[in-house]
């Protein structure tokens, strides 16, 4: 299968069903707000490294979590009840995304959260499409996550933690928040044991796209989210 080259002037993506077995679909384009939103609506997301062209992906299978199927371990429930962390939303978006990048770089894991990505997702946040969830301890930001929200779907992008369980509590709080607002889907993108322990599961891309299409029939919950 070919890797499609995207036009810089036209916001057009090939069908995600044409992606390579590893999920790679297209190369090029830009990170403008209209292009990013169109990509997410089609089940496509950007993921690339510094000094590389933009790569667009649609994996098969896809890791998803249905909010009503969230699993919280007994030990994590105990941690949540201890109120060690104060959880907020959309209070420190840029700090969260920068910390997500910094943690990976510190671990020498490499990161797709390059400066252009930070700028692009900050614009999405300013327009009410991208959101962060923060975990605070003694007034310090110690964990969090961010992602994009469209319709009744939340597309998770990345998370970080400086204190054990900080990002986990943030994630559980987010999932519970989404459940109360009838969200249908949390897109976890690629498979990790960490997310599967929360109840996430792999599903065929074809099924994911059907679930996504249904969730996009609802209005998007824009603006600043409140979780505390």
Beta strands, then each sheet from edge to edge (+ up, - down):
strand 1: 4-6
strand 2: 24-28
strand 3: 45-46
strand 4: 55-57
strand 5: 62-65
strand 6: 86-89
strand 7: 130-137
strand 8: 140-150
strand 9: 153-161
strand 10: 185-189
strand 11: 201-203
sheet 1: 1+ 2+ 4- 3+
sheet 2: 6+ 7- 8+ 9- 10- 5+ 11-
end
